[in-house]
Amino acid sequence: MATWRDVEIAEPGFAARVRKIFDAHKHKTIATLRSDGSPRISGIEAQLADGELTFGSMPGARKGADLRRDPRFALHSASEDPVEGNEAAWSGDAKIAGRAFHAGDVDGDMSGDLFRAEIDEVVRTGLNDAASMLVIETWTPARGLRRIERE
């Protein structure tokens, strides 16, 4: 497993592109697993700071209970449509998958549970400079960074 710092060290340019997408909007979407194994999608706020991916869960929230039982998650950035006529300027979207572990209480005015993530995979999807091909960049601790272009 890797931390966000590991991604930043291994592939700083890629990490910067992913971080820009995640930092563009406060709200993200997280997928967790219910007790019966079916997926649950929830809104969440997440932070990439001090080399770590962290997020909180309000007391009694189902996503927090899901993560305590089964730490696997997938986090998706907010997505925007490419601007017609200026598709090449689209920043794309980003996803991070891994395992999240309870790390104590959320700091600040609100109560809740803090989770720290161990990262299995980071993906950025965007367009090439000509906006003629889809570009999928995938990083894992074992394989490093890979790039695929599709028409």
Backbone torsions as a table, in degrees:
resi	resn	phi	psi	omega
1	MET	NA	156.4	-177.4
2	ALA	-128.8	159.8	171.5
3	THR	-101.7	172.9	176.2
4	TRP	-62.3	-36.0	177.8
5	ARG	-58.3	-39.2	178.1
6	ASP	-60.8	-39.3	177.4
7	VAL	-65.3	-45.5	-179.6
8	GLU	-61.3	-38.8	179.9
9	ILE	-71.9	-44.1	-176.4
10	ALA	-70.0	-41.5	-174.7
11	GLU	-142.9	76.4	-174.8
12	PRO	-60.0	-39.2	179.0
13	GLY	-65.5	-46.2	177.3
14	PHE	-61.0	-47.4	179.8
15	ALA	-59.1	-39.2	179.0
16	ALA	-65.7	-40.1	177.9
17	ARG	-64.2	-42.6	179.8
18	VAL	-66.6	-45.7	-178.5
19	ARG	-61.6	-40.9	178.6
20	LYS	-57.8	-40.8	179.3
21	ILE	-67.6	-46.4	-179.7
22	PHE	-65.9	-36.7	-177.9
23	ASP	-77.7	-12.6	-177.0
24	ALA	-67.3	-25.2	-177.7
25	HIS	-138.7	145.2	-178.6
26	LYS	-69.6	-40.4	-172.5
27	HIS	-97.6	138.1	176.3
28	LYS	-125.3	-178.7	176.0
29	THR	-124.1	134.9	178.9
30	ILE	-121.1	138.7	173.2
31	ALA	-105.8	130.8	175.0
32	THR	-127.2	177.6	-179.5
33	LEU	-112.7	127.4	175.5
34	ARG	-70.2	169.3	-178.5
35	SER	-61.9	-26.5	178.6
36	ASP	-88.2	3.0	178.1
37	GLY	91.7	-7.6	179.3
38	SER	-78.0	155.5	-176.6
39	PRO	-78.1	150.6	173.2
40	ARG	-129.0	133.3	176.4
41	ILE	-110.0	132.9	-179.5
42	SER	-139.4	152.2	171.0
43	GLY	-76.4	150.8	-178.7
44	ILE	-160.4	156.3	169.6
45	GLU	-106.5	134.5	-178.5
46	ALA	-133.3	153.5	-179.6
47	GLN	-128.6	139.0	169.0
48	LEU	-108.5	100.0	-176.1
49	ALA	-147.1	146.3	177.3
50	ASP	51.7	37.4	176.3
51	GLY	77.3	11.2	-178.0
52	GLU	-132.2	152.0	168.2
53	LEU	-99.3	121.1	178.4
54	THR	-131.7	156.3	172.8
55	PHE	-155.9	162.0	-177.8
56	GLY	-115.3	166.5	176.4
57	SER	-139.8	131.2	179.1
58	MET	-63.6	151.9	178.7
59	PRO	-55.3	132.2	177.6
60	GLY	80.3	0.4	-179.6
61	ALA	-69.0	143.1	-179.2
62	ARG	-64.7	-36.5	-178.9
63	LYS	-63.2	-37.2	176.9
64	GLY	-64.5	-42.3	177.6
65	ALA	-64.5	-40.0	177.5
66	ASP	-58.5	-47.9	-176.7
67	LEU	-67.9	-32.9	177.4
68	ARG	-67.2	-33.4	-178.9
69	ARG	-82.5	-42.5	-178.6
70	ASP	-142.3	109.3	-170.1
71	PRO	-74.8	-2.0	-177.8
72	ARG	-68.6	138.4	179.4
73	PHE	-148.8	163.3	168.0
74	ALA	-135.3	128.5	-177.5
75	LEU	-112.9	133.7	-178.3
76	HIS	-123.7	133.9	176.5
77	SER	-67.4	165.8	169.3
78	ALA	-65.8	148.8	-179.6
79	SER	-118.7	141.1	173.9
80	GLU	-122.9	149.7	175.9
81	ASP	-74.5	145.2	172.9
82	PRO	-62.3	145.0	179.0
83	VAL	-75.7	125.2	-178.6
84	GLU	-60.1	129.8	-177.6
85	GLY	90.8	-15.3	178.1
86	ASN	-135.6	42.1	-176.6
87	GLU	-58.7	-31.9	-177.8
88	ALA	-64.2	-20.8	179.7
89	ALA	-82.7	-7.4	-179.1
90	TRP	-62.9	128.6	-179.1
91	SER	-78.3	-18.1	178.9
92	GLY	91.9	-162.2	174.7
93	ASP	-134.9	167.9	-175.1
94	ALA	-139.4	151.4	179.2
95	LYS	-137.8	145.4	174.0
96	ILE	-132.5	131.7	177.5
97	ALA	-124.1	149.3	178.8
98	GLY	172.4	-143.6	-179.7
99	ARG	-130.8	138.4	-178.7
100	ALA	-116.2	133.7	-176.7
101	PHE	-121.4	138.0	179.9
102	HIS	-59.2	132.1	-175.1
103	ALA	-128.3	21.0	178.8
104	GLY	113.3	-159.5	-178.4
105	ASP	-91.6	151.6	174.8
106	VAL	-67.7	135.8	175.7
107	ASP	-80.9	148.6	174.5
108	GLY	115.9	-161.4	-174.0
109	ASP	-75.1	-27.5	-176.8
110	MET	-99.1	147.5	176.6
111	SER	-90.7	159.7	178.6
112	GLY	158.7	-177.4	-178.4
113	ASP	-104.0	134.9	176.2
114	LEU	-96.4	135.9	176.6
115	PHE	-121.6	139.8	174.6
116	ARG	-112.9	139.2	-173.5
117	ALA	-102.2	141.1	164.5
118	GLU	-104.9	130.3	-168.0
119	ILE	-100.8	128.5	174.4
120	ASP	-96.8	-34.3	-173.4
121	GLU	-157.2	142.2	173.3
122	VAL	-127.9	133.3	-178.0
123	VAL	-131.8	134.4	171.1
124	ARG	-121.9	129.9	177.6
125	THR	-116.0	130.1	179.7
126	GLY	-155.4	-160.4	179.1
127	LEU	-119.6	155.1	174.7
128	ASN	-72.2	174.6	-175.1
129	ASP	-60.2	-30.5	179.7
130	ALA	-87.0	-3.6	-177.3
131	ALA	57.7	31.8	-179.0
132	SER	-105.8	-11.6	-178.6
133	MET	-141.0	146.7	172.5
134	LEU	-78.2	135.1	179.3
135	VAL	-117.2	123.6	178.7
136	ILE	-117.2	116.9	176.8
137	GLU	-107.1	128.7	-178.2
138	THR	-128.1	131.1	176.3
139	TRP	-122.3	133.1	170.3
140	THR	-132.5	155.7	178.4
141	PRO	-59.5	-34.1	-176.0
142	ALA	-81.0	-39.9	-173.8
143	ARG	-100.5	-15.1	-175.0
144	GLY	75.1	-152.7	-175.4
145	LEU	-93.1	133.6	174.5
146	ARG	-127.9	149.6	-179.7
147	ARG	-129.8	131.1	178.6
148	ILE	-126.0	136.3	174.4
149	GLU	-116.0	136.4	179.5
150	ARG	-130.7	144.2	174.6
151	GLU	-78.2	NA	NA
